[in-house]
Amino acid sequence: MCRLFPVLPVLYVISGVSLVIGLFLYLKPRDAIRIQIAFYKSINWRMEPVSMEKEVRSTRWMGLFLMLASLASVITILMKTRI
């Protein structure tokens, strides 16, 4: 089978970056929300959460889910490569 690029290293990098982003969202949800607001201001949109506490809670859950999903993908990749 001919491949243009090695797939496994790319999947590991994507999973690692996802893990770091998920950790950031989980540990620093207010900073993540501020970055998002600043981005939207730069493209001339105004974004404000209706309830900051709900937004922080949702951002934490999203970070936790992203961390779990990236860990699951790494475990799956490791199990598939050992067969």
C-alpha positions in Angstrom: 0.0 0.0 0.0 1.4 3.4 -1.0 1.0 6.2 1.4 1.9 9.8 0.8 2.7 10.6 4.4 3.0 8.5 7.6 -0.5 8.4 9.2 0.4 7.3 12.7 2.6 10.3 13.6 0.0 12.7 12.3 -2.7 11.0 14.4 -0.5 11.2 17.5 0.2 14.9 16.9 -3.5 15.7 16.4 -4.4 13.7 19.5 -1.7 15.5 21.5 -2.8 18.9 20.4 -6.4 18.0 21.2 -5.3 16.9 24.7 -3.5 20.1 25.3 -6.4 22.2 24.1 -8.8 20.2 26.2 -6.6 20.7 29.3 -6.6 24.4 28.6 -10.3 24.6 28.2 -10.8 22.6 31.4 -8.3 24.5 33.6 -8.7 28.0 32.2 -12.3 28.3 30.8 -12.5 32.1 31.4 -9.3 32.7 29.4 -10.6 30.5 26.6 -13.9 32.5 26.6 -11.9 35.8 26.5 -9.8 34.5 23.6 -13.0 33.6 21.7 -14.6 37.1 22.4 -11.4 38.8 21.2 -11.4 36.7 18.0 -15.0 37.6 17.2 -14.2 41.3 17.9 -11.4 41.1 15.4 -13.8 40.0 12.7 -16.3 42.7 13.7 -18.8 40.5 15.6 -19.9 41.0 19.1 -20.2 37.9 21.3 -21.3 38.0 24.9 -22.5 35.1 27.0 -25.9 35.4 28.5 -24.7 33.8 31.6 -20.9 33.7 32.2 -21.2 31.0 34.9 -23.1 28.7 32.5 -20.6 29.4 29.8 -17.7 28.6 32.1 -19.4 25.3 33.1 -20.0 24.4 29.5 -16.5 25.2 28.5 -15.1 23.0 31.3 -17.3 20.1 30.2 -16.2 20.6 26.6 -12.5 20.5 27.7 -13.1 17.3 29.7 -14.8 15.6 26.7 -12.0 16.7 24.4 -9.4 15.3 26.8 -11.2 12.0 27.1 -11.8 11.7 23.3 -8.1 12.4 22.6 -7.0 9.8 25.2 -9.4 7.3 23.7 -8.0 7.9 20.2 -4.4 7.4 21.4 -5.4 4.2 23.2 -7.2 2.9 20.1 -4.2 3.8 17.9 -1.9 1.9 20.3 -4.1 -1.1 20.4 -4.5 -1.3 16.6 -0.8 -1.0 16.0 0.0 -3.9 18.3 -2.1 -6.4 16.4 
